[in-house]
């Protein structure tokens, strides 16, 4: 959905930008785009658990290396 905003004869640029932003917010285009960015496919409990275990082990390994002064 394209939002068209035309400049009036003696209108300041700030007013045009403000009107455009208001139109975009009212149309809901940004809300739909953000919602589609956050969408992720549902995964099973076992996959979620394995990923969590891997994350925790990597974090623990990183902390141990930091304590030892190894990169």
Helices and strands as residue ranges (DSSP letters): H 13-27, H 29-38, H 45-68
